[in-house]
């Protein structure tokens, strides 16, 4: 997990965090064994259209590719060029 999160842990840190992670995973396994088939969901992102905070999804005029790229500091054929932010060896 540390590698996926790009964390460099010392052996001491691994020794400290491994039992904590094991404990969390054991608890999640216990929760997984519970029968929740008769329990109604209690949370939703939105309830119907009236309470939706999102605007209607309607087509509208957009920028052309040339206009969108006009002020780009660096560009390629049809795209923005950006510096690499993640370097892996």
N, C-alpha and C positions, 0 to 999 in steps of 0.2 A: 504494500500500500504506500509506503514511503516513496518508493520509486515512481509510482504513478502520480504522486503529488509533488514530485521533484524535490523531495526533502532529503537532506543528507544527515542521517542519524549516526551518532557514535554507538559503539557496542553497549555502552552503559545506558543510553537512551532506549535502545532496542530492548534491553533487559527490563527497563522500567515500564515501557509502553505495551509490550507483548502481553503480560498478564491482564492489563486493563482492557485491551482489545478482545482478548479471549472472554473476559467477563461480559463485555457488551454483546458479543456474538452468542454466548450462552443464554443471555436474557432474551435476545431476539428469537432464539430457537424456542424458548418457553412460550413466548407470545404467539409464535407460529403454530403451536399445538392447540391453541384455544379455538373452540368452535364458535365462529362469529356469524354463521349462516343465518341465524334468526335475529340478528341485530341490524336495525335500520341505519343507513349512513346518516351522520349528523352534521356534515359540513359539505358545502358546495361552493364553487367559485361564483356562480350567479344563479338566480332563481328567475327564470323567464326573461323575456325581452324588456319588460318595464324596469327591471333593476340592473340591466346590463350597463356597465360604465363605458362600453366600447361604442364608437360611432358605427353607423351603418357601413357595410362593405360595398361601396358603389364605385364603378369605374369613373376615373377622372383623368384629365390631361396631366401628363408627366413630362419631365425633362427629356430631351433627346440625349443620347449617349455623348455626343459632342459637347453639349452645353454642360452636362454633369462633370465632364473631365476638363473643362476649359481652364480652371484655376488650379488643377492638380500640380503639386510641386514635381512629381515624377509620374509618368504614365507609360503604359504599354499600349499595344493595339486593342483598344476597347476596355481597358481596365486601369485602376489605380495601382501604382507600385508602392509598396510599403516596406519598411525595414523589417528584417526577421526579428522576432521577439523571443522565440524559443529555440535554443540551440542544444542539441543532444549529441553526445559523442557515441 
